Amino acid sequence: MTNLLSTLAFLAIVGFLAWVGWGMEPHWSSRDGSKFMCRMYLHPDDADARPRWRDVKVGVDGEELLVFARARRGGDLRGVWKVVGATNDGEKNRRLYEVRSSNDVGATIRVPMSSRCVPILDRLVP
């Protein structure tokens, strides 16, 4: 009986840790906030398409964002982007930034409201 209870307790703890881990937003920011990791997606051409969030590395260079994808699937996100707008996602405590490339392709970047990069990105909003 003790073995069964310890096995159930172990599985409950592992399940809880997995649930917490999947709910966390992957994010990192340098001390000055000029380099950070976040999630980004391209705005789809088709209104019915559901975009996928991709992990990217971002560096702020003056008035532009230099985006590097962390995986091959995010290759279309690589490049130079300009911030064109921002909004809050109050229920998830995130800040969403609308960005545009030189090819006039739109995308969205999301970062936690508590991130050190938020003041820097807010300065780039026109």
N, CA, C and O atoms as a GROMACS GRO file, in nm:
protein
  504
    1MET      N    1   0.082  -0.120   0.000
    1MET     CA    2   0.000   0.000   0.000
    1MET      C    3   0.086   0.126   0.000
    1MET      O    4   0.054   0.224  -0.068
    2THR      N    5   0.195   0.125   0.076
    2THR     CA    6   0.285   0.240   0.083
    2THR      C    7   0.348   0.266  -0.054
    2THR      O    8   0.364   0.381  -0.095
    3ASN      N    9   0.384   0.157  -0.123
    3ASN     CA   10   0.444   0.170  -0.255
    3ASN      C   11   0.346   0.236  -0.353
    3ASN      O   12   0.386   0.319  -0.434
    4LEU      N   13   0.220   0.200  -0.347
    4LEU     CA   14   0.118   0.257  -0.434
    4LEU      C   15   0.100   0.406  -0.405
    4LEU      O   16   0.092   0.486  -0.498
    5LEU      N   17   0.094   0.442  -0.279
    5LEU     CA   18   0.077   0.583  -0.242
    5LEU      C   19   0.197   0.668  -0.283
    5LEU      O   20   0.181   0.780  -0.330
    6SER      N   21   0.318   0.613  -0.264
    6SER     CA   22   0.437   0.690  -0.304
    6SER      C   23   0.444   0.705  -0.456
    6SER      O   24   0.488   0.809  -0.506
    7THR      N   25   0.402   0.603  -0.530
    7THR     CA   26   0.399   0.612  -0.676
    7THR      C   27   0.298   0.716  -0.722
    7THR      O   28   0.328   0.796  -0.811
    8LEU      N   29   0.180   0.716  -0.664
    8LEU     CA   30   0.078   0.816  -0.698
    8LEU      C   31   0.123   0.957  -0.662
    8LEU      O   32   0.098   1.050  -0.739
    9ALA      N   33   0.188   0.974  -0.548
    9ALA     CA   34   0.239   1.105  -0.509
    9ALA      C   35   0.346   1.152  -0.607
    9ALA      O   36   0.348   1.269  -0.646
   10PHE      N   37   0.436   1.061  -0.646
   10PHE     CA   38   0.540   1.095  -0.742
   10PHE      C   39   0.480   1.139  -0.876
   10PHE      O   40   0.521   1.240  -0.933
   11LEU      N   41   0.383   1.064  -0.926
   11LEU     CA   42   0.318   1.099  -1.053
   11LEU      C   43   0.243   1.231  -1.043
   11LEU      O   44   0.241   1.308  -1.140
   12ALA      N   45   0.181   1.259  -0.930
   12ALA     CA   46   0.112   1.387  -0.911
   12ALA      C   47   0.210   1.502  -0.913
   12ALA      O   48   0.182   1.606  -0.972
   13ILE      N   49   0.325   1.487  -0.850
   13ILE     CA   50   0.427   1.594  -0.849
   13ILE      C   51   0.482   1.616  -0.989
   13ILE      O   52   0.497   1.731  -1.032
   14VAL      N   53   0.512   1.509  -1.060
   14VAL     CA   54   0.563   1.522  -1.198
   14VAL      C   55   0.458   1.588  -1.287
   14VAL      O   56   0.491   1.674  -1.368
   15GLY      N   57   0.332   1.550  -1.273
   15GLY     CA   58   0.226   1.613  -1.351
   15GLY      C   59   0.211   1.760  -1.320
   15GLY      O   60   0.191   1.840  -1.411
   16PHE      N   61   0.219   1.796  -1.194
   16PHE     CA   62   0.210   1.937  -1.156
   16PHE      C   63   0.326   2.018  -1.213
   16PHE      O   64   0.305   2.127  -1.265
   17LEU      N   65   0.447   1.966  -1.204
   17LEU     CA   66   0.564   2.037  -1.258
   17LEU      C   67   0.555   2.052  -1.410
   17LEU      O   68   0.593   2.155  -1.464
   18ALA      N   69   0.504   1.950  -1.478
   18ALA     CA   70   0.486   1.960  -1.623
   18ALA      C   71   0.382   2.066  -1.656
   18ALA      O   72   0.401   2.144  -1.750
   19TRP      N   73   0.273   2.071  -1.581
   19TRP     CA   74   0.169   2.171  -1.604
   19TRP      C   75   0.224   2.313  -1.582
   19TRP      O   76   0.194   2.403  -1.661
   20VAL      N   77   0.303   2.332  -1.478
   20VAL     CA   78   0.363   2.463  -1.452
   20VAL      C   79   0.461   2.499  -1.562
   20VAL      O   80   0.463   2.613  -1.609
   21GLY      N   81   0.543   2.402  -1.605
   21GLY     CA   82   0.644   2.427  -1.709
   21GLY      C   83   0.583   2.466  -1.842
   21GLY      O   84   0.636   2.554  -1.910
   22TRP      N   85   0.474   2.404  -1.882
   22TRP     CA   86   0.411   2.436  -2.010
   22TRP      C   87   0.342   2.571  -2.006
   22TRP      O   88   0.319   2.632  -2.111
   23GLY      N   89   0.307   2.618  -1.890
   23GLY     CA   90   0.240   2.747  -1.879
   23GLY      C   91   0.334   2.865  -1.872
   23GLY      O   92   0.290   2.979  -1.882
   24MET      N   93   0.464   2.840  -1.855
   24MET     CA   94   0.560   2.950  -1.842
   24MET      C   95   0.598   3.004  -1.980
   24MET      O   96   0.611   2.929  -2.076
   25GLU      N   97   0.615   3.134  -1.986
   25GLU     CA   98   0.656   3.200  -2.109
   25GLU      C   99   0.809   3.200  -2.117
   25GLU      O  100   0.875   3.249  -2.025
   26PRO      N  101   0.869   3.144  -2.224
   26PRO     CA  102   1.014   3.148  -2.235
   26PRO      C  103   1.060   3.292  -2.262
   26PRO      O  104   1.026   3.351  -2.364
   27HIS      N  105   1.137   3.346  -2.171
   27HIS     CA  106   1.183   3.483  -2.187
   27HIS      C  107   1.313   3.503  -2.112
   27HIS      O  108   1.335   3.448  -2.005
   28TRP      N  109   1.400   3.584  -2.171
   28TRP     CA  110   1.524   3.627  -2.109
   28TRP      C  111   1.551   3.767  -2.158
   28TRP      O  112   1.519   3.800  -2.272
   29SER      N  113   1.610   3.851  -2.074
   29SER     CA  114   1.645   3.986  -2.113
   29SER      C  115   1.779   4.023  -2.052
   29SER      O  116   1.808   3.988  -1.938
   30SER      N  117   1.862   4.095  -2.130
   30SER     CA  118   1.990   4.141  -2.076
   30SER      C  119   1.965   4.248  -1.971
   30SER      O  120   1.853   4.298  -1.958
   31ARG      N  121   2.068   4.283  -1.897
   31ARG     CA  122   2.052   4.382  -1.790
   31ARG      C  123   2.002   4.517  -1.841
   31ARG      O  124   1.921   4.583  -1.776
   32ASP      N  125   2.051   4.558  -1.958
   32ASP     CA  126   2.008   4.687  -2.013
   32ASP      C  127   1.883   4.676  -2.098
   32ASP      O  128   1.830   4.778  -2.142
   33GLY      N  129   1.834   4.555  -2.124
   33GLY     CA  130   1.711   4.534  -2.199
   33GLY      C  131   1.726   4.545  -2.349
   33GLY      O  132   1.626   4.540  -2.421
   34SER      N  133   1.848   4.560  -2.399
   34SER     CA  134   1.867   4.576  -2.544
   34SER      C  135   1.872   4.444  -2.619
   34SER      O  136   1.860   4.442  -2.741
   35LYS      N  137   1.888   4.334  -2.548
   35LYS     CA  138   1.884   4.201  -2.609
   35LYS      C  139   1.790   4.116  -2.526
   35LYS      O  140   1.793   4.119  -2.403
   36PHE      N  141   1.706   4.040  -2.594
   36PHE     CA  142   1.610   3.957  -2.523
   36PHE      C  143   1.561   3.843  -2.609
   36PHE      O  144   1.574   3.845  -2.732
   37MET      N  145   1.505   3.742  -2.544
   37MET     CA  146   1.440   3.631  -2.611
   37MET      C  147   1.291   3.641  -2.582
   37MET      O  148   1.251   3.673  -2.471
   38CYS      N  149   1.210   3.613  -2.683
   38CYS     CA  150   1.066   3.624  -2.666
   38CYS      C  151   0.996   3.534  -2.768
   38CYS      O  152   1.059   3.450  -2.832
   39ARG      N  153   0.866   3.551  -2.781
   39ARG     CA  154   0.787   3.479  -2.880
   39ARG      C  155   0.740   3.577  -2.986
   39ARG      O  156   0.714   3.694  -2.958
   40MET      N  157   0.729   3.527  -3.111
   40MET     CA  158   0.690   3.612  -3.224
   40MET      C  159   0.613   3.527  -3.325
   40MET      O  160   0.639   3.407  -3.338
   41TYR      N  161   0.518   3.590  -3.396
   41TYR     CA  162   0.452   3.521  -3.507
   41TYR      C  163   0.424   3.620  -3.620
   41TYR      O  164   0.404   3.739  -3.597
   42LEU      N  165   0.423   3.566  -3.742
   42LEU     CA  166   0.389   3.645  -3.860
   42LEU      C  167   0.238   3.655  -3.872
   42LEU      O  168   0.167   3.559  -3.840
   43HIS      N  169   0.189   3.769  -3.916
   43HIS     CA  170   0.046   3.784  -3.940
   43HIS      C  171   0.010   3.703  -4.065
   43HIS      O  172   0.072   3.722  -4.170
   44PRO      N  173  -0.086   3.613  -4.055
   44PRO     CA  174  -0.119   3.526  -4.168
   44PRO      C  175  -0.193   3.603  -4.278
   44PRO      O  176  -0.264   3.700  -4.252
   45ASP      N  177  -0.174   3.556  -4.401
   45ASP     CA  178  -0.246   3.612  -4.516
   45ASP      C  179  -0.392   3.569  -4.514
   45ASP      O  180  -0.480   3.646  -4.553
   46ASP      N  181  -0.417   3.449  -4.469
   46ASP     CA  182  -0.551   3.392  -4.464
   46ASP      C  183  -0.612   3.420  -4.327
   46ASP      O  184  -0.549   3.393  -4.224
   47ALA      N  185  -0.732   3.474  -4.324
   47ALA     CA  186  -0.798   3.510  -4.198
   47ALA      C  187  -0.831   3.386  -4.114
   47ALA      O  188  -0.843   3.398  -3.992
   48ASP      N  189  -0.845   3.269  -4.176
   48ASP     CA  190  -0.878   3.148  -4.104
   48ASP      C  191  -0.756   3.075  -4.049
   48ASP      O  192  -0.768   2.985  -3.966
   49ALA      N  193  -0.637   3.114  -4.095
   49ALA     CA  194  -0.515   3.047  -4.051
   49ALA      C  195  -0.484   3.084  -3.906
   49ALA      O  196  -0.505   3.198  -3.863
   50ARG      N  197  -0.434   2.987  -3.833
   50ARG     CA  198  -0.396   3.012  -3.694
   50ARG      C  199  -0.244   3.020  -3.687
   50ARG      O  200  -0.177   2.920  -3.712
   51PRO      N  201  -0.189   3.136  -3.655
   51PRO     CA  202  -0.043   3.150  -3.654
   51PRO      C  203   0.019   3.075  -3.536
   51PRO      O  204  -0.045   3.051  -3.434
   52ARG      N  205   0.145   3.040  -3.552
   52ARG     CA  206   0.219   2.970  -3.447
   52ARG      C  207   0.324   3.064  -3.390
   52ARG      O  208   0.398   3.129  -3.464
   53TRP      N  209   0.329   3.071  -3.259
   53TRP     CA  210   0.431   3.150  -3.192
   53TRP      C  211   0.564   3.078  -3.202
   53TRP      O  212   0.571   2.957  -3.180
   54ARG      N  213   0.670   3.151  -3.235
   54ARG     CA  214   0.805   3.096  -3.247
   54ARG      C  215   0.897   3.169  -3.149
   54ARG      O  216   0.879   3.288  -3.122
   55ASP      N  217   0.996   3.098  -3.097
   55ASP     CA  218   1.096   3.158  -3.011
   55ASP      C  219   1.198   3.231  -3.096
   55ASP      O  220   1.249   3.175  -3.194
   56VAL      N  221   1.228   3.355  -3.061
   56VAL     CA  222   1.326   3.435  -3.135
   56VAL      C  223   1.418   3.507  -3.036
   56VAL      O  224   1.384   3.528  -2.920
   57LYS      N  225   1.534   3.544  -3.087
   57LYS     CA  226   1.626   3.631  -3.015
   57LYS      C  227   1.618   3.767  -3.082
   57LYS      O  228   1.616   3.776  -3.205
   58VAL      N  229   1.612   3.872  -3.003
   58VAL     CA  230   1.596   4.007  -3.056
   58VAL      C  231   1.705   4.097  -2.998
   58VAL      O  232   1.735   4.091  -2.879
   59GLY      N  233   1.762   4.180  -3.084
   59GLY     CA  234   1.856   4.282  -3.041
   59GLY      C  235   1.806   4.417  -3.088
   59GLY      O  236   1.764   4.432  -3.203
   60VAL      N  237   1.809   4.516  -3.001
   60VAL     CA  238   1.765   4.651  -3.036
   60VAL      C  239   1.886   4.728  -3.088
   60VAL      O  240   1.987   4.742  -3.018
   61ASP      N  241   1.876   4.777  -3.212
   61ASP     CA  242   1.985   4.852  -3.275
   61ASP      C  243   1.930   4.987  -3.318
   61ASP      O  244   1.876   5.001  -3.428
   62GLY      N  245   1.943   5.086  -3.232
   62GLY     CA  246   1.889   5.219  -3.263
   62GLY      C  247   1.738   5.217  -3.264
   62GLY      O  248   1.674   5.197  -3.161
   63GLU      N  249   1.680   5.236  -3.384
   63GLU     CA  250   1.534   5.238  -3.401
   63GLU      C  251   1.480   5.107  -3.457
   63GLU      O  252   1.361   5.097  -3.488
   64GLU      N  253   1.566   5.007  -3.472
   64GLU     CA  254   1.526   4.882  -3.536
   64GLU      C  255   1.548   4.763  -3.444
   64GLU      O  256   1.626   4.769  -3.349
   65LEU      N  257   1.476   4.656  -3.474
   65LEU     CA  258   1.492   4.530  -3.403
   65LEU      C  259   1.558   4.431  -3.497
   65LEU      O  260   1.511   4.410  -3.609
   66LEU      N  261   1.666   4.370  -3.452
   66LEU     CA  262   1.732   4.265  -3.528
   66LEU      C  263   1.685   4.132  -3.472
   66LEU      O  264   1.713   4.100  -3.356
   67VAL      N  265   1.613   4.054  -3.552
   67VAL     CA  266   1.550   3.930  -3.506
   67VAL      C  267   1.625   3.811  -3.562
   67VAL      O  268   1.653   3.803  -3.682
   68PHE      N  269   1.658   3.717  -3.473
   68PHE     CA  270   1.722   3.592  -3.509
   68PHE      C  271   1.634   3.479  -3.459
   68PHE      O  272   1.600   3.475  -3.341
   69ALA      N  273   1.598   3.388  -3.547
   69ALA     CA  274   1.515   3.275  -3.507
   69ALA      C  275   1.600   3.173  -3.434
   69ALA      O  276   1.717   3.153  -3.466
   70ARG      N  277   1.541   3.108  -3.335
   70ARG     CA  278   1.612   3.008  -3.258
   70ARG      C  279   1.604   2.870  -3.322
   70ARG      O  280   1.671   2.777  -3.277
   71ALA      N  281   1.524   2.854  -3.425
   71ALA     CA  282   1.509   2.724  -3.491
   71ALA      C  283   1.490   2.748  -3.641
   71ALA      O  284   1.461   2.859  -3.684
   72ARG      N  285   1.505   2.641  -3.718
   72ARG     CA  286   1.488   2.654  -3.863
   72ARG      C  287   1.346   2.692  -3.901
   72ARG      O  288   1.324   2.759  -4.002
   73ARG      N  289   1.248   2.649  -3.822
   73ARG     CA  290   1.109   2.679  -3.854
   73ARG      C  291   1.079   2.827  -3.848
   73ARG      O  292   0.982   2.873  -3.909
   74GLY      N  293   1.157   2.903  -3.777
   74GLY     CA  294   1.134   3.046  -3.764
   74GLY      C  295   1.219   3.128  -3.859
   74GLY      O  296   1.239   3.247  -3.836
   75GLY      N  297   1.268   3.066  -3.964
   75GLY     CA  298   1.356   3.136  -4.058
   75GLY      C  299   1.293   3.257  -4.124
   75GLY      O  300   1.363   3.353  -4.158
   76ASP      N  301   1.161   3.254  -4.145
   76ASP     CA  302   1.094   3.368  -4.208
   76ASP      C  303   1.080   3.486  -4.112
   76ASP      O  304   1.040   3.595  -4.155
   77LEU      N  305   1.113   3.468  -3.987
   77LEU     CA  306   1.108   3.577  -3.890
   77LEU      C  307   1.239   3.654  -3.882
   77LEU      O  308   1.242   3.765  -3.828
   78ARG      N  309   1.345   3.598  -3.934
   78ARG     CA  310   1.476   3.663  -3.927
   78ARG      C  311   1.475   3.792  -4.008
   78ARG      O  312   1.411   3.801  -4.113
   79GLY      N  313   1.546   3.892  -3.958
   79GLY     CA  314   1.560   4.016  -4.032
   79GLY      C  315   1.550   4.138  -3.945
   79GLY      O  316   1.560   4.131  -3.823
   80VAL      N  317   1.530   4.252  -4.011
   80VAL     CA  318   1.522   4.382  -3.945
   80VAL      C  319   1.375   4.425  -3.941
   80VAL      O  320   1.307   4.424  -4.044
   81TRP      N  321   1.327   4.463  -3.823
   81TRP     CA  322   1.188   4.500  -3.802
   81TRP      C  323   1.181   4.635  -3.734
   81TRP      O  324   1.273   4.674  -3.663
   82LYS      N  325   1.071   4.706  -3.755
   82LYS     CA  326   1.044   4.833  -3.686
   82LYS      C  327   0.916   4.819  -3.605
   82LYS      O  328   0.818   4.759  -3.651
   83VAL      N  329   0.918   4.874  -3.484
   83VAL     CA  330   0.799   4.870  -3.398
   83VAL      C  331   0.700   4.974  -3.448
   83VAL      O  332   0.737   5.090  -3.468
   84VAL      N  333   0.573   4.934  -3.469
   84VAL     CA  334   0.471   5.027  -3.518
   84VAL      C  335   0.357   5.047  -3.420
   84VAL      O  336   0.274   5.136  -3.438
   85GLY      N  337   0.351   4.965  -3.315
   85GLY     CA  338   0.243   4.980  -3.217
   85GLY      C  339   0.261   4.886  -3.101
   85GLY      O  340   0.342   4.794  -3.105
   86ALA      N  341   0.183   4.911  -2.995
   86ALA     CA  342   0.191   4.826  -2.876
   86ALA      C  343   0.055   4.821  -2.808
   86ALA      O  344  -0.026   4.914  -2.820
   87THR      N  345   0.031   4.712  -2.738
   87THR     CA  346  -0.092   4.696  -2.662
   87THR      C  347  -0.063   4.602  -2.545
   87THR      O  348   0.038   4.533  -2.544
   88ASN      N  349  -0.152   4.600  -2.448
   88ASN     CA  350  -0.138   4.513  -2.331
   88ASN      C  351  -0.234   4.395  -2.342
   88ASN      O  352  -0.346   4.407  -2.391
   89ASP      N  353  -0.188   4.281  -2.295
   89ASP     CA  354  -0.273   4.164  -2.277
   89ASP      C  355  -0.288   4.148  -2.127
   89ASP      O  356  -0.211   4.077  -2.062
   90GLY      N  357  -0.388   4.215  -2.072
   90GLY     CA  358  -0.405   4.225  -1.928
   90GLY      C  359  -0.424   4.093  -1.856
   90GLY      O  360  -0.371   4.074  -1.747
   91GLU      N  361  -0.499   4.003  -1.916
   91GLU     CA  362  -0.527   3.877  -1.846
   91GLU      C  363  -0.404   3.788  -1.833
   91GLU      O  364  -0.396   3.709  -1.739
   92LYS      N  365  -0.310   3.799  -1.925
   92LYS     CA  366  -0.188   3.717  -1.920
   92LYS      C  367  -0.067   3.798  -1.875
   92LYS      O  368   0.043   3.743  -1.866
   93ASN      N  369  -0.085   3.927  -1.847
   93ASN     CA  370   0.022   4.015  -1.801
   93ASN      C  371   0.138   4.019  -1.900
   93ASN      O  372   0.255   4.002  -1.864
   94ARG      N  373   0.104   4.042  -2.027
   94ARG     CA  374   0.202   4.050  -2.134
   94ARG      C  375   0.186   4.180  -2.210
   94ARG      O  376   0.080   4.242  -2.207
   95ARG      N  377   0.292   4.221  -2.278
   95ARG     CA  378   0.290   4.338  -2.364
   95ARG      C  379   0.311   4.286  -2.507
   95ARG      O  380   0.405   4.212  -2.533
   96LEU      N  381   0.223   4.327  -2.599
   96LEU     CA  382   0.230   4.285  -2.739
   96LEU      C  383   0.275   4.403  -2.824
   96LEU      O  384   0.222   4.513  -2.812
   97TYR      N  385   0.374   4.379  -2.910
   97TYR     CA  386   0.426   4.483  -2.998
   97TYR      C  387   0.403   4.442  -3.142
   97TYR      O  388   0.440   4.332  -3.184
   98GLU      N  389   0.342   4.531  -3.218
   98GLU     CA  390   0.324   4.509  -3.362
   98GLU      C  391   0.450   4.560  -3.431
   98GLU      O  392   0.496   4.672  -3.404
   99VAL      N  393   0.505   4.480  -3.520
   99VAL     CA  394   0.628   4.517  -3.592
   99VAL      C  395   0.606   4.498  -3.741
   99VAL      O  396   0.521   4.420  -3.784
  100ARG      N  397   0.685   4.570  -3.821
  100ARG     CA  398   0.680   4.562  -3.968
  100ARG      C  399   0.822   4.550  -4.022
  100ARG      O  400   0.915   4.612  -3.970
  101SER      N  401   0.836   4.469  -4.125
  101SER     CA  402   0.966   4.456  -4.192
  101SER      C  403   0.973   4.556  -4.306
  101SER      O  404   0.876   4.626  -4.335
  102SER      N  405   1.088   4.562  -4.370
  102SER     CA  406   1.104   4.652  -4.485
  102SER      C  407   1.019   4.606  -4.603
  102SER      O  408   0.990   4.686  -4.692
  103ASN      N  409   0.978   4.479  -4.606
  103ASN     CA  410   0.892   4.425  -4.712
  103ASN      C  411   0.745   4.445  -4.681
  103ASN      O  412   0.659   4.393  -4.752
  104ASP      N  413   0.714   4.520  -4.575
  104ASP     CA  414   0.577   4.548  -4.529
  104ASP      C  415   0.505   4.421  -4.483
  104ASP      O  416   0.384   4.406  -4.503
  105VAL      N  417   0.579   4.331  -4.422
  105VAL     CA  418   0.522   4.212  -4.361
  105VAL      C  419   0.500   4.243  -4.214
  105VAL      O  420   0.588   4.299  -4.148
  106GLY      N  421   0.384   4.207  -4.161
  106GLY     CA  422   0.352   4.234  -4.022
  106GLY      C  423   0.373   4.114  -3.932
  106GLY      O  424   0.360   3.999  -3.975
  107ALA      N  425   0.408   4.142  -3.808
  107ALA     CA  426   0.426   4.037  -3.708
  107ALA      C  427   0.396   4.094  -3.570
  107ALA      O  428   0.382   4.215  -3.554
  108THR      N  429   0.387   4.006  -3.473
  108THR     CA  430   0.363   4.045  -3.335
  108THR      C  431   0.468   3.982  -3.246
  108THR      O  432   0.501   3.864  -3.260
  109ILE      N  433   0.520   4.062  -3.153
  109ILE     CA  434   0.615   4.014  -3.052
  109ILE      C  435   0.546   4.026  -2.917
  109ILE      O  436   0.478   4.125  -2.890
  110ARG      N  437   0.563   3.923  -2.832
  110ARG     CA  438   0.506   3.932  -2.697
  110ARG      C  439   0.614   3.910  -2.592
  110ARG      O  440   0.698   3.821  -2.604
  111VAL      N  441   0.610   3.994  -2.490
  111VAL     CA  442   0.703   3.986  -2.378
  111VAL      C  443   0.626   4.006  -2.248
  111VAL      O  444   0.520   4.069  -2.248
  112PRO      N  445   0.676   3.953  -2.137
  112PRO     CA  446   0.610   3.978  -2.009
  112PRO      C  447   0.618   4.126  -1.971
  112PRO      O  448   0.717   4.193  -2.003
  113MET      N  449   0.516   4.177  -1.904
  113MET     CA  450   0.512   4.318  -1.864
  113MET      C  451   0.627   4.354  -1.771
  113MET      O  452   0.669   4.470  -1.767
  114SER      N  453   0.679   4.257  -1.697
  114SER     CA  454   0.786   4.284  -1.601
  114SER      C  455   0.925   4.280  -1.663
  114SER      O  456   1.023   4.297  -1.591
  115SER      N  457   0.936   4.259  -1.793
  115SER     CA  458   1.065   4.246  -1.859
  115SER      C  459   1.140   4.379  -1.863
  115SER      O  460   1.080   4.486  -1.870
  116ARG      N  461   1.273   4.369  -1.860
  116ARG     CA  462   1.357   4.490  -1.869
  116ARG      C  463   1.356   4.550  -2.009
  116ARG      O  464   1.400   4.664  -2.027
  117CYS      N  465   1.308   4.476  -2.109
  117CYS     CA  466   1.307   4.529  -2.246
  117CYS      C  467   1.184   4.615  -2.274
  117CYS      O  468   1.182   4.685  -2.375
  118VAL      N  469   1.082   4.612  -2.189
  118VAL     CA  470   0.958   4.686  -2.214
  118VAL      C  471   0.982   4.837  -2.226
  118VAL      O  472   0.931   4.898  -2.320
  119PRO      N  473   1.059   4.902  -2.135
  119PRO     CA  474   1.082   5.047  -2.152
  119PRO      C  475   1.154   5.080  -2.282
  119PRO      O  476   1.126   5.183  -2.343
  120ILE      N  477   1.247   4.996  -2.323
  120ILE     CA  478   1.320   5.021  -2.448
  120ILE      C  479   1.228   5.007  -2.568
  120ILE      O  480   1.231   5.089  -2.659
  121LEU      N  481   1.146   4.902  -2.569
  121LEU     CA  482   1.052   4.884  -2.680
  121LEU      C  483   0.946   4.994  -2.681
  121LEU      O  484   0.904   5.036  -2.789
  122ASP      N  485   0.903   5.039  -2.565
  122ASP     CA  486   0.804   5.148  -2.559
  122ASP      C  487   0.859   5.278  -2.618
  122ASP      O  488   0.784   5.356  -2.676
  123ARG      N  489   0.990   5.301  -2.604
  123ARG     CA  490   1.051   5.421  -2.665
  123ARG      C  491   1.051   5.413  -2.817
  123ARG      O  492   1.056   5.517  -2.883
  124LEU      N  493   1.044   5.292  -2.873
  124LEU     CA  494   1.046   5.276  -3.019
  124LEU      C  495   0.908   5.288  -3.082
  124LEU      O  496   0.897   5.299  -3.204
  125VAL      N  497   0.802   5.287  -3.000
  125VAL     CA  498   0.665   5.299  -3.052
  125VAL      C  499   0.644   5.442  -3.100
  125VAL      O  500   0.666   5.536  -3.023
  126PRO      N  501   0.600   5.461  -3.227
  126PRO     CA  502   0.579   5.598  -3.277
  126PRO      C  503   0.459   5.665  -3.214
  126PRO      O  504   0.429   5.780  -3.246
   0.00000   0.00000   0.00000
